[in-house]
Amino acid sequence: MNTDSCDMIRVADDDAVLAGGPGSFCIWTDTDGQRYIACRLPDRCYIELPIRPTVAGQAQHPSWDWDGNEATPTLNPSVHTHGHWHGLFRAGRMVSC
């Protein structure tokens, strides 16, 4: 399993995330209003996580609590992609556990 950490870099959209390096991310909203963060983890694995502001009500589950910061996001709980990477998103940094 990859144990690297990296800074997060906001890009325009998921195409830019797919073309980007570790730490690339974007935030997007589906037609039902659910927000997602699409990102490249430190091992280059691409994922999309449903997010919700920590003060919000209903959200798709599972869902990560988000501090609402679009430039340097913090998410809870940790992100675990079995066999790839396990870590935390903290103030715009992907920190390996």
Secondary structure, 3 states (H helix, E strand, C coil): CECCCEECEECCCHHHHHHCCCCEEEEEECCCCCEEEEEECCCCCEEEEEEEECCCCCCCCCCEEECCCCCCCCEEEEEEECCCEEEEEECCEEEEC
